[in-house]
Amino acid sequence: MKRSNKVILTFALTVGVIGGVAAYGKHHYGDPTKLAEHMVEHVSDELDLNATQARSLQTLADELLQLKSEMVGDRGVQRETLRKLIAAPSFDKGKALAMVNAKTAAIERNAPAVLAAMGNFLDGLTSEQRAEIAAHMEKRSRHHRHHHRDHADAHESGRDEQSLENHHNDEDKS
């Protein structure tokens, strides 16, 4: 695989994981570290991990938290900088690109350690545990596609978000 493809793939995976962890963690836990602790415990229980596997998972969580920390940085400063770029009479593409490059550099610095930790964790799992992860990912993927299709349909049909949320809550109960 070409280096550029690896960087793009790593970026996409990392942003997805970090975004999900950050959004869920901040909303439900207020602190990404607490979410990571919860997720390590949950995954350890669900997959019935042994001590070695649990340590590998904790190492992966630690690497992801490190990457998240570098990616997020001082969010208030970043948000203000972006606001100023947008509000300016002329969009400063150079500053915007510098912001993107800083995020890309953080990914490039941390990707080898994150991927090594992910590889160590996954390589230490049994085939049954890997199958459980694959099944969970497929289930989440179907739910994600269904969720986004419903939102697109609601937007096109003019259904309001509250009725859509009620629809999802009803589905979750069944």
Residue, then its C-alpha position, 0 to 999 in steps of 0.5 A: m500500500k502506498r504511503s499516501n493511502k496509509v496516511i489517508l486510511t489511518f487518518a480516516l480510522t483515527v478521526g472516526v474513533i477519536g470523534g466517536v470517543a470524544a462525542y460519546g465520552k464528553h456527552h456521557y462521561g465528561d472526560p475521555t479518560k473515564l470513557a476509555e476506562h469504561m470502554v476497556e472494562h466493557v470490552s474486557d467483559e464482553l470478550d472475556l479477555n484474559a490479563t494479557q489481552a486486557r493489558s493490550l487493550q489498555t495500551l491501545a486505549d492509552e495510545l488513542l487518548q494520546l492521539k486525541s489529546e494532540m488532535v484536540g489541543d486547545r479547542g477554544v483557540q482552534r475554534e476562535t481561529l476558525r471563526k476569525l478565518i470564516a469571518a474575515p473578508s478573505f479566507d486565509k487558505g494558508k492558515a486553514l491549511a496550517m491547521v489541517n497540517a497540524k492535525t495531519a502531523a499529529i496523526e503521522r506522529n502517533a499512527p505507528a504507535v496506535l496501529a502497533a497497539m491495535g495490531n498487538f491487541l487484535d493479534g492476541l485475540t482468539s478467533e472467536q473473540r475476533a468474530e465477536i468484534a466483526a459481528h458487533m462492527e457489522k451490527r453497528s454498521r447496519h444501525h449507522r446506515h439505517h440511522h442516516r437513511d432515516h435522517a435523510d428521509a426525514h429531511e426530504s419529507g419534512r419530518d421533524e427531528q423530534s418525531l424521528e427521535n421518537h421513532h428511534n427510541d421506539e425501535d430501541k425498546s423493541 
